[in-house]
Amino acid sequence: MHSHEYGMRHRKKRHHEAGIGQAVALFGEQAGQVARQHIISDLKQEDWTERDRFPKDEEDFAKIGFF
């Protein structure tokens, strides 16, 4: 599923360590674990592997070459 406003580009808004931190702050540690797994699954669709660095924040997400 994706945001109608951003399409798949919505990932840059939350698909990084800072986004996981936001999930933890709002919903607790377990939500952070779920968010990380979701993000990893989505990044793998973009040919990311677990050997690649995990994005730190929105700026880093773009710097890596994602949207």
N, C-alpha and C positions, 0 to 999 in steps of 0.2 A: 504494500500500500504506500502511496506517496501523497504529499500535500498538493492540493490543486493549485495553490498559488506558486509554489516553487518547483513542482514536478520532482524529479529525482535530485534536483539541486538542493532540496531541503536537508540533505545529509550534512552539508557543511555547517548547519546551524547547531547540531547536537551530536554528530558522529565523531566524537573525540573525547579525550580525557576530561576536558572541562564540562562537556555534556554529561558524562557519567557522574561527575561531581554534583551537577545540578539534580540528576535523578536521585542520588543518595540524599541530598539535602531535603528534597521534597518527599521522598517515599521510603528512605531507609536503605541499609546496606544490601539487602536482598535485591532491591530494584536496581542497584548499581551493577550487581552481578548479571542480572538479566539484560540490562542495557548493554553491557560489554559484549555479551554473546550475540545480541542482535546486531550490534555495530560490526563485529567481526564477520558475521554472516553477510552483511551488506557489502563490506569492503572486499570480501572474496569475490563478489560479483564483478568487481572492478579490477580483478587480477592481482589484488593485494594478497600477500602471503604472511604467515606469522613470523617470517624472518624479516619482513619489512618493518620499519618503525611505525608505531601507533601514533596517529595525529594527536597533538597536544591541545589544540584549540582551532577555532574557525580559520584563522590566518594560516596556521601550520597545515591544516587540511588542504587548503588551496595551494600552498607552496609545494606540497608533495605531488600535486598534479591532479588531484580530484577536483571536480567542479570548482 
